[in-house]
Amino acid sequence: MPLTVGALAGVVDEIAPFRLAYDWDNVGLLLGNPDRQVSRVLLALEADAGSIASARRLGCEVILSHHPLIFRPLRHLRYDSPQVRLIAELVRADIALIAAHTNLDRVVHGTSGALAARLGLRNVRVFAPAPDQDLFKFTVFVPHDYTPKIIEAIHRGGGGRIGNYTHCTFRSPGTGTYVPGENAKPFAGSHGQLEEAAEDRLEAVVPRRALGALLREVRQAHPYEEMAYDVYPLANTNPAHGDGALGELPARTTVGRLAAQLHGLCGADATAVVGDTAAPVRTVAIFTGSGGSSLGQIPPGTADVIITGELGYHQACEARDRGQAVICLGHAASEKIFASHLRAVLAAHPAVRAAQLKLEVYEDFPDPLQVVAAAKPRRRRKR
């Protein structure tokens, strides 16, 4: 079964739902023909000159990148812009671009999960589960005999899914009342008379993107001329969705030894540490990329050390003053290993297996800040 660019974007949406991305982000299919068939995909941290050249050499029709090439609407297409030159190169090569950025950061098997897997962490879970703000509760009132039909219609419309379960609903019996007007065509009852109907109140969760399809399907299956229903937003948290990852190392180590291990595992150019390098470590929190803003949200004692990509000077000072140990790998080093991890996740998807899609990995992303000199670590004075 061949896979199209649009269908591949749908697979990515299943693995790391695009609705989880932050409002300022830009994820999904950013460039290309959604109807084009795909045989080979390149997974890369970003679409830059190196990854695009690799995609062309390997014959990839799609680049699946973590960082979006297009963050904000373009005001012009001038070739003196490095960003526009890269976009033009993709267009000339007929290579589509799909971005999975903060949506991939906010799933347990995403970027932080990739680093957790590389370290062999145990009992890995999302550090801070986030409210799924695009999730709604759909409630409809239906005659008892039609309840199975409406449950199936909810499923066809994209509702009633919780994790690995479909057709998830809850119903409670009750009595509905109504008076048919002169021009009404009631399912039961007479014009101008108060009627009572034994009904089920049927509830199901539905993502925002499926609301329109769900309402169409349910209306077509519902027997009433006027369907009574409610839709209201939820603030549920999903233990598989949220920021960061938390887990335990297989064996106790120190901050310094763990930093040295990560430096090699991630191919980092420069690795820095905040705190005492001799401090013992077992529990690890991971916030890949620009994780500095998350440090202040971590309660004391939650983790022995925090691993991130980059943090600012004042964030480092605050972490030091709070007694938080932090290992800073560099932005690219903390995230570029996601590609091989995501390849394994994608390869296990039924649609990818059926299409026999070839998944290539590009991880050649050196830190743009080159280290030309480094001071020896200063010893902490004993008090």
C-alpha positions as CSV (number, residue, x, y, z in Angstrom):
1,M,0.0,0.0,0.0
2,P,1.7,3.3,-1.1
3,L,1.8,6.2,1.3
4,T,1.2,9.8,0.3
5,V,2.8,12.9,1.8
6,G,-0.5,13.9,3.3
7,A,-1.0,10.4,4.8
8,L,2.6,10.5,6.2
9,A,1.7,13.8,7.9
10,G,-1.3,12.0,9.3
11,V,0.9,9.2,10.8
12,V,3.1,11.9,12.4
13,D,0.0,13.5,13.8
14,E,-1.0,10.1,15.4
15,I,2.5,9.7,17.0
16,A,2.9,13.3,18.1
17,P,-0.5,15.1,17.7
18,F,0.0,18.5,16.0
19,R,-2.6,20.0,18.4
20,L,-0.1,19.7,21.2
21,A,2.3,22.3,19.7
22,Y,2.4,25.7,21.3
23,D,0.5,28.5,19.7
24,W,3.7,30.3,18.5
25,D,4.9,27.1,16.7
26,N,4.4,26.0,13.1
27,V,4.1,22.2,12.6
28,G,2.6,19.8,10.1
29,L,3.0,19.7,6.3
30,L,4.8,23.0,5.6
31,L,5.7,22.5,1.9
32,G,4.9,20.0,-0.9
33,N,2.1,18.2,-2.6
34,P,0.0,16.1,-0.1
35,D,-1.0,13.8,-2.9
36,R,2.5,12.8,-4.0
37,Q,3.5,9.2,-3.2
38,V,6.4,8.6,-0.8
39,S,9.0,5.9,-0.9
40,R,11.8,7.4,1.2
41,V,11.9,9.9,4.0
42,L,14.8,11.7,5.7
43,L,14.6,12.5,9.4
44,A,16.6,15.4,10.5
45,L,16.8,18.1,13.2
46,E,16.2,20.8,10.7
47,A,16.0,21.4,6.9
48,D,19.4,23.1,6.3
49,A,21.8,22.9,3.3
50,G,23.3,19.6,4.6
51,S,20.1,17.7,5.2
52,I,18.6,18.9,1.9
53,A,21.7,17.8,0.0
54,S,21.5,14.4,1.8
55,A,17.8,14.1,1.0
56,R,18.6,14.7,-2.7
57,R,21.4,12.3,-2.8
58,L,19.3,9.5,-1.2
59,G,16.3,10.2,-3.3
60,C,14.0,11.2,-0.5
61,E,10.7,12.8,-1.4
62,V,10.1,14.1,2.2
63,I,12.2,15.6,5.0
64,L,10.7,15.2,8.4
65,S,12.4,17.8,10.5
66,H,12.1,18.8,14.2
67,H,12.7,22.5,13.7
68,P,10.3,24.2,11.3
69,L,11.9,26.0,8.4
70,I,9.0,28.4,8.3
71,F,8.1,29.9,11.7
72,R,6.2,33.0,10.7
73,P,4.4,34.1,7.5
74,L,6.8,35.2,4.8
75,R,6.5,38.8,3.5
76,H,8.7,38.2,0.5
77,L,10.6,35.5,-1.5
78,R,14.0,37.1,-1.9
79,Y,17.0,35.0,-2.6
80,D,19.2,37.1,-0.4
81,S,17.3,35.5,2.6
82,P,19.0,32.2,3.7
83,Q,15.6,30.9,4.7
84,V,14.1,31.6,1.3
85,R,17.0,30.0,-0.5
86,L,16.4,26.8,1.4
87,I,12.7,26.9,0.6
88,A,13.5,27.4,-3.0
89,E,16.0,24.5,-3.0
90,L,13.2,22.2,-1.6
91,V,10.8,23.4,-4.2
92,R,13.3,22.8,-7.0
93,A,14.1,19.4,-5.7
94,D,10.4,18.6,-5.2
95,I,11.0,17.6,-1.6
96,A,8.1,18.0,0.8
97,L,8.7,19.3,4.4
98,I,6.9,18.1,7.5
99,A,7.8,19.6,10.8
100,A,7.2,18.0,14.3
101,H,8.5,20.5,16.8
102,T,6.9,21.3,20.2
103,N,4.3,18.6,19.5
104,L,7.2,16.1,19.5
105,D,8.6,17.7,22.6
106,R,5.3,17.1,24.4
107,V,4.9,13.3,24.0
108,V,6.6,10.7,26.2
109,H,8.4,9.1,23.2
110,G,9.5,12.4,21.7
111,T,12.7,14.4,21.9
112,S,13.2,14.1,25.7
113,G,12.1,10.4,25.5
114,A,14.8,9.8,22.8
115,L,17.5,11.1,25.2
116,A,16.0,9.0,28.0
117,A,16.2,5.9,25.8
118,R,19.8,6.7,24.9
119,L,20.6,6.8,28.6
120,G,18.7,3.6,29.4
121,L,16.5,5.4,31.9
122,R,13.9,3.2,33.7
123,N,10.3,4.1,34.6
124,V,10.2,7.0,32.1
125,R,7.2,9.3,32.3
126,V,6.2,12.8,31.2
127,F,7.6,15.3,33.8
128,A,4.7,17.7,33.7
129,P,1.5,16.4,32.1
130,A,-0.3,19.2,30.2
131,P,-4.0,20.0,29.7
132,D,-5.2,18.9,26.3
133,Q,-6.9,22.1,25.4
134,D,-8.2,20.9,22.1
135,L,-10.3,18.1,23.6
136,F,-14.0,18.5,23.9
137,K,-16.9,16.6,25.4
138,F,-19.8,15.9,23.0
139,T,-23.2,15.1,24.6
140,V,-26.2,14.0,22.6
141,F,-29.7,12.9,23.6
142,V,-31.1,9.9,21.6
143,P,-33.9,7.3,21.8
144,H,-32.8,4.1,23.5
145,D,-33.1,2.0,20.3
146,Y,-30.9,4.4,18.3
147,T,-28.0,4.5,20.8
148,P,-25.9,1.8,19.1
149,K,-26.2,3.7,15.8
150,I,-25.1,7.0,17.3
151,I,-22.1,5.3,19.0
152,E,-21.0,4.1,15.6
153,A,-21.6,7.5,14.1
154,I,-19.5,9.1,16.8
155,H,-16.7,6.7,16.0
156,R,-16.9,7.4,12.2
157,G,-16.7,11.1,13.0
158,G,-13.5,10.8,14.9
159,G,-14.8,10.9,18.5
160,G,-14.9,8.4,21.3
161,R,-11.2,7.5,21.2
162,I,-9.2,7.2,24.5
163,G,-5.7,6.0,24.1
164,N,-5.8,2.6,22.4
165,Y,-9.6,2.3,22.8
166,T,-12.3,3.3,20.3
167,H,-16.1,3.6,20.6
168,C,-15.6,5.0,24.2
169,T,-18.9,6.5,25.4
170,F,-21.0,6.8,28.6
171,R,-24.7,6.8,28.7
172,S,-27.4,7.4,31.3
173,P,-31.1,7.0,30.9
174,G,-33.6,9.8,31.3
175,T,-36.8,11.4,30.0
176,G,-37.0,14.1,27.4
177,T,-39.9,16.4,27.0
178,Y,-41.1,18.5,24.0
179,V,-44.1,20.0,22.3
180,P,-44.1,19.7,18.5
181,G,-44.9,23.0,16.7
182,E,-47.3,23.4,13.9
183,N,-44.7,22.9,11.2
184,A,-42.7,20.3,13.0
185,K,-42.2,16.7,11.8
186,P,-41.8,14.9,15.1
187,F,-40.3,11.4,15.4
188,A,-43.1,10.6,17.8
189,G,-46.0,12.6,19.3
190,S,-48.7,15.0,18.1
191,H,-48.6,18.7,17.3
192,G,-49.4,21.0,20.2
193,Q,-49.2,18.3,22.9
194,L,-46.6,17.8,25.6
195,E,-44.7,14.6,24.8
196,E,-42.3,12.5,26.9
197,A,-39.6,10.3,25.4
198,A,-37.3,7.7,27.0
199,E,-33.8,8.7,25.9
200,D,-30.2,8.1,26.6
201,R,-27.8,10.9,27.4
202,L,-24.7,9.8,25.4
203,E,-21.3,11.3,26.1
204,A,-17.9,11.0,24.2
205,V,-14.7,12.9,24.0
206,V,-13.7,14.4,20.6
207,P,-10.7,16.4,19.4
208,R,-11.4,19.9,18.0
209,R,-10.3,18.9,14.5
210,A,-13.0,16.2,14.4
211,L,-15.9,18.2,15.7
212,G,-17.3,19.1,12.2
213,A,-17.1,15.5,10.9
214,L,-18.6,14.1,14.1
215,L,-21.6,16.5,14.0
216,R,-22.3,15.6,10.4
217,E,-22.1,11.8,11.1
218,V,-24.3,12.0,14.2
219,R,-26.9,14.2,12.5
220,Q,-27.2,11.8,9.6
221,A,-27.8,8.9,12.0
222,H,-30.0,10.7,14.5
223,P,-33.8,10.1,14.1
224,Y,-34.9,13.5,15.4
225,E,-35.7,16.5,13.2
226,E,-34.0,18.7,15.8
227,M,-31.0,17.0,17.5
228,A,-30.3,18.2,21.0
229,Y,-26.6,18.2,21.9
230,D,-23.9,20.0,23.9
231,V,-20.2,20.6,23.2
232,Y,-17.9,22.0,25.9
233,P,-14.2,22.2,26.4
234,L,-12.2,19.9,28.7
235,A,-9.0,20.5,30.6
236,N,-8.0,16.8,31.0
237,T,-4.4,15.9,31.3
238,N,-2.9,13.0,29.5
239,P,0.0,11.2,31.2
240,A,1.6,10.6,27.8
241,H,1.4,14.3,26.9
242,G,3.3,17.2,28.5
243,D,6.7,18.7,29.0
244,G,10.0,17.0,29.7
245,A,10.8,13.4,30.9
246,L,11.6,11.9,34.3
247,G,13.3,8.6,34.9
248,E,15.8,6.7,36.9
249,L,19.3,5.6,35.8
250,P,20.1,1.9,35.9
251,A,22.9,2.6,38.4
252,R,23.9,5.5,40.6
253,T,26.6,7.8,39.2
254,T,27.7,11.4,39.7
255,V,26.9,14.6,37.8
256,G,30.3,14.8,36.3
257,R,30.4,11.2,35.1
258,L,26.9,11.5,33.7
259,A,27.9,14.7,31.9
260,A,30.9,12.9,30.3
261,Q,28.7,10.0,29.3
262,L,26.1,12.3,27.7
263,H,28.9,14.3,25.9
264,G,29.9,11.1,24.1
265,L,26.4,9.6,23.5
266,C,25.1,12.9,22.0
267,G,28.2,13.8,20.0
268,A,28.2,17.2,21.8
269,D,30.8,19.9,21.0
270,A,30.8,21.4,24.4
271,T,29.1,20.2,27.6
272,A,28.7,22.5,30.7
273,V,27.6,21.7,34.2
274,V,25.9,23.8,36.9
275,G,26.5,22.6,40.4
276,D,28.8,20.1,42.1
277,T,30.2,17.5,39.6
278,A,30.7,15.0,42.5
279,A,27.0,15.1,43.6
280,P,25.3,11.7,43.3
281,V,22.7,11.1,40.6
282,R,19.9,8.5,40.2
283,T,16.8,10.4,39.2
284,V,17.0,12.5,36.0
285,A,14.8,15.1,34.5
286,I,15.2,15.9,30.8
287,F,14.1,19.1,28.9
288,T,15.8,19.0,25.5
289,G,16.4,22.1,23.4
290,S,15.9,25.5,25.2
291,G,14.9,24.0,28.5
292,G,16.1,26.9,30.7
293,S,12.7,28.4,31.2
294,S,11.4,25.1,32.7
295,L,14.0,24.9,35.5
296,G,12.2,27.2,37.9
297,Q,9.1,25.0,37.7
298,I,10.9,21.9,39.0
299,P,10.3,21.5,42.8
300,P,13.4,20.8,44.9
301,G,14.1,17.2,45.3
302,T,12.2,16.1,42.2
303,A,15.3,15.1,40.3
304,D,19.0,14.8,41.2
305,V,20.0,16.5,37.9
306,I,18.4,18.3,35.0
307,I,19.6,17.7,31.5
308,T,18.9,20.3,28.8
309,G,20.2,21.8,25.6
310,E,20.7,25.5,26.5
311,L,20.0,28.0,29.3
312,G,20.9,31.6,29.8
313,Y,23.3,33.1,32.2
314,H,20.7,34.3,34.7
315,Q,18.9,30.9,34.5
316,A,22.2,29.2,35.3
317,C,22.7,31.5,38.3
318,E,19.2,30.8,39.6
319,A,19.7,27.1,39.2
320,R,23.0,27.3,41.1
321,D,21.5,29.4,43.9
322,R,18.6,26.9,44.2
323,G,21.0,24.0,44.4
324,Q,19.9,22.5,41.1
325,A,22.4,20.4,39.3
326,V,22.2,21.0,35.5
327,I,23.9,19.4,32.5
328,C,23.8,21.6,29.4
329,L,24.7,19.8,26.2
330,G,24.0,22.4,23.6
331,H,20.7,22.8,21.7
332,A,21.6,20.6,18.7
333,A,23.4,17.9,20.7
334,S,20.4,17.4,23.0
335,E,17.9,17.0,20.1
336,K,19.6,15.7,17.0
337,I,19.5,12.1,18.3
338,F,15.7,12.2,18.1
339,A,15.9,11.2,14.5
340,S,17.1,7.6,15.0
341,H,14.6,7.2,17.9
342,L,11.7,8.5,15.8
343,R,12.7,6.2,13.0
344,A,12.1,3.2,15.2
345,V,8.7,4.6,16.3
346,L,7.7,5.3,12.7
347,A,8.9,2.0,11.5
348,A,6.5,0.2,13.9
349,H,3.5,2.0,12.5
350,P,1.2,-0.3,10.4
351,A,0.9,2.2,7.5
352,V,4.6,2.7,7.3
353,R,5.2,-1.0,7.4
354,A,2.6,-1.6,4.7
355,A,4.1,1.0,2.5
356,Q,7.6,-0.4,3.0
357,L,8.8,3.2,3.6
358,K,12.5,3.7,3.7
359,L,13.5,5.9,6.7
360,E,16.9,7.6,6.5
361,V,18.5,9.5,9.4
362,Y,20.7,12.7,9.2
363,E,22.4,13.8,12.4
364,D,25.3,16.0,11.2
365,F,24.4,19.1,13.1
366,P,27.4,20.6,14.8
367,D,26.9,23.5,17.3
368,P,27.2,26.8,15.4
369,L,29.2,28.1,18.4
370,Q,32.7,26.6,18.0
371,V,34.8,26.1,21.2
372,V,38.3,27.6,20.6
373,A,39.5,27.6,24.2
374,A,38.2,26.3,27.5
375,A,39.2,27.1,31.0
376,K,39.9,24.2,33.4
377,P,37.1,23.7,35.9
378,R,37.7,25.6,39.2
379,R,37.7,23.5,42.4
380,R,35.0,24.4,44.9
381,R,36.5,25.8,48.1
382,K,35.7,23.8,51.2
383,R,33.9,25.8,53.9
